């Protein structure tokens, strides 16, 4: 039997090419190697959007459309909505008793996200509990493998701590998941402005649903070398977002190397390299956008596919939680 892999996204915004580079293209391949479950983590999204639930609801469909557009097959991968699996919430509450507040506050990933979001002392409790709820996301479905970036390793470590505590106190119900790290050299995609990682909320992202015109406009606005004022001027490729993207998306690495050398000695304009990148991104995103538009014509069918995956997940969750309740001696009626 194939090992179970769990991956997913929070529906707090549309997906962009940073998501594609970071995880989506891998999920298309992984679905043929593992029994893949993909979680649309709307409960986690609500922890930062509690006053805007319609945004989360809207984006559940949008994320599903993006999944279908990139080639994730709902007949192969099981895609489900987090909030519709009550067993996750139940398991989260059981896990809460196994983790101290101090331990949550020391989690490096949580500390960094708190800093980035500027919560200060006004940290939503649900946000602080992410390591616990994510441990429930992973273990309720018996996931063997969880793809993460290095910055997310503390969450997997804390999940393993919870598993060990539960197994020691009650019974060996869970096993410790393994993190699947990106290949060496893989990295997060820098935003168009060169100031931060790509994010829709920061306005520095190319969305998978962007039109050809929108992509062109965004590429032409990309940050390059502010000192490269004239074509004849020598330019820097360090911190130059266009060359960062060419390194990732351009299949002809030899030509990219030549372009870098030409740019550094002078005689190569920003418009030329931006036009090259625009063509590459249009070829990549264009077919995805067409598939997305076709699926978007029938949202009811798309949601039905998501419902099927959710129902399948509930069946698996019910079996696991029966085992959990028995171990905890709270299976009162057999």
N, C-alpha and C positions, 0 to 999 in steps of 0.2 A: 504494500500500500504506500502511496506517495505521502511524503511528509506534508504537514499543513503549514502554510505560510500566511501570515496576516499582514496586510498593509492597508493604507487608506488615506483620506484627507478630511479636513474640517470644511464644511460648506459655508465658509465665512466670506468667500469671494470666488470669482471665476478663476479657472486654472489658466496658467500661462506657460510659455516655453521653458521657464525655469523648472516648473513641475515636470515637464516632458523630459528634460535632460536629467533631472534629479531622480525621477521614479517611474513615470508613466511608460516610457519605452521599455524599461526593465520588466514592468508588470506584464506587458504583452508577451515577453519571452518566458517569464517565470510561470505563467499560467499553464504552460505545457510541461513544466518540470515538477511542479508541486500541485497539491490540492489547495488552490488559492482562494482565500476569503478577503474581500475588500470592504472595509467599513467606511461608510459615510458618517463621520462622527459629528452629528448635529448637536448632541448634548454638550460636547466639548466646545463647539462653536458658540453655543448659547452662553457659556460662562463668560464670554467677552462681548456678547450681543444680547444680553438679557432683556434690554429695552427695545430691541428691534428684531422680534422673532420672525416677522415677515421676510426679512432679508435672508435669514437662515433657510426658511421654507422654500423661497424662490431658488436659492442656490443649490438645494438638494437636486432638483431637476437639472440645473446647469452643469453640475459636476458629473451627473450621470451621462449627460449628452457628451461631455468631454471624454469620459471613459470610452463610450461607444465609438467616438470619432477617431481615437488613437488606435483602436483595434482590440480593446479588451472585449472578449466574447462572454456574455452573460450565461451562455450554455456551458462554458468551461470554467470560468471564474464565478464564484458566488458573491454577489454584491448585495449588501444589506444596509439598512438604516439603523443606527445605533439606538435611538430612542424607542424603537419598536421591539427591542429585545429586552424585556423587563428583567431577565435573568442577569444582565450586566449590572443594572442598578442594584439588584439584590446582592450580588457578589461584591460589589463595591462597598456596600454597607458592612458586610462581614470582614472585608479587608481593612476597613477603617480602624478596627479595634487592634490591628496588628502593627500599626505604624504610629510613631509619636509625632507631634507637631514639630518638634525640634528637627527631627530627621527630614521631614518635608521641606522645611526652610533651608536646610543645608544642601538640598539637591542642586547641583551646579546648573542643570538645564533650567530648572524653575527659577533660580536666582537670576539667571541671565534674561529670561523672558520677562520677569517682573521689572528688571531694569529697562529693557527695551520699551515696554509698554508704559513706563512711568507711573506705576501704581502707587509707589511710596508705601505708606502705611495702610492705604485703602485697597488691600488685595482682596478680590472676591474669593470667598471660601472655595467655591467650585473650581476656580483657577488653581488655587494652591493644592487642590486634591487631584490634579491631573495625573501625577504618578500612580495614585491608587486606582483611579478609574481606568487608566491605560493598562495597569496590571490585570484588571478584570476583563478588559477588551481582549487581551492576549490569552488569558488562561481559560476563559469560559468555553473557548472553541478548541482548546488543547493545541494551540499553535506551537509548532516546533521551531519555527524560524520567523524572525521579524526584521525586515530590511530597514535600516536606520543609517543616518549620518553619524559621524563621530560625536557630534554635539548631543546626540540623543542616547548615547551609551549609558549615562547615569540613570535614565529611565528603565532600561533593561536590567541594569544592576539592581535597582530598587524592586523591580518586579521579582527578580530571583530571590531577594531577601524576604519578600512577602511569601513566596512559595515555600521557602525553607521554614519560615515561622509556622505557616498553616500545617505543613506536613508533620512538623515536630509536635505541635499541640494536639492535632486531631488525628490525621491518618495520611499516608502518602497518596494523596489524591491527584496532585499536580506534578508536572515535571518542569524543570527550568528551561526557558526558551533560549535560543541562541540568536545573537545579532548577526545579520548579514550586512556587512559594510560594503560601500561602493568600491568599485575597482580602483586600484592605485592610479592617481592622477585625476580622478573624477572630482568635481568641485561644484559648489553652488554658483549659479549664474548671477553675475553682477547686474544691477539695474541699469537702465539706459543712461542715467545721469552719472554713473560711476561713483555714486556716494554710498550706496548700500546694496544689499541683495535685492533681487527683483521682487516687487510686491505691487499688487493692484492698488492697495490703499495708499502707497507712496507715489502712485502715478508714473512709475518707471518700468512698466511691464508691457510685453507684447502678448496679448491674449490669444489662445487657440481659436477663439471665435472672431478675431479681428478681420476686417475686410482687407482686400489687397491694398486699397488706398490708405487705410489706417496703418498697415504695416510699413508701407513706403514712407509715410510721414514720420513715423516713430524712428525708423532706421536713420533717416536724414537728420534727425535731431540728436542722435547719439553723441555722447561725450568722446572726444578724441584727445588731441594734444592742444591745449589752449595757446601754446607758444608757436604752433604750426600755422602761421598766419598766411603764408604764401606757398604756392605749389613748390617753388624752388627751395624753400626752407627745409633743413633737416628736421625730422620729427621723431618723437619718442613713441615706442610701442608699449612701454611700461605704463600700466594704468589706462591704456587706450582701449575703450570698451569694444570698438569695432574689431580690433585684432583679437581681443579675448573671444569674441563670438566666432570669428573666422577659425580660430584654433579649435573650437568645439564643433562647429557645423560644416566647415568646408572640408570635403573629402580629399582634396588635393593638397596635402601637407607640404609638398615640395614647392608648389606655386605660392603658398602662403609664406613660406620662409623667404622666397625671393621678393615678395611684396614687402615684407618687413625690412629686408636689407635696403630695398629701393627707397622706402619711406624714411629710413634712418639717415641715408646719405642725401636725401632731397630729390625733388623732381616728381613726386607722387602726391596727388591731391587727395584730400579727405573724401571728396565727392566720388572719386573713382573707386575707392575701397568700399564706400557705403553702397554704391550701386551693385558691386559684386555680392556683398552680404545680402542686400535686398533680394536679389535674384535667388540666392540659395534658400532664404527663409520663405520666399513665396512658393518655391517648389516643395518645401517641407510642409508648410501649413495649408497650402491650397487644397490638396486632397482631403485633409482632415476637416477643413471647413465645409467642403461639399458634403462629406458624409454626415457631419453634424447638422447641416441644414436639412438633409433628408430625414434624419431621425426627429428633428424638431417639428416637422410637419404633423407628427402624430404623438404628442406628448402623453396621451393616455396609454398607448402601447409601451412607451418607454417606462412609465411608472408601473405598468403591469409587470414588466421584466424585473424591476426593482422589488416589487411586492413578492414575486416568486422567489427571489434570492433571500428575502427577509424571512419568508415562511420556512424555507429550507433551513435557515440558520436557527430559527426558533426551535425546530425539532431537535437539532443537535444540542442546543443550549439546555433544553428541558432534561435531556438524558444526563448531561454533566451536572446540572444542579441537583438532580435526585441523588447523585453520588456524593455531592458536597453536603447536602442536608443530612444524609445518613452518617457521614463522618463526624458531623457536628452534633449528632444526637437530637436533631430537631425534625426528624421525619416521624412526626407524632402518629400519623395514621397509616404508616407502612408505605 
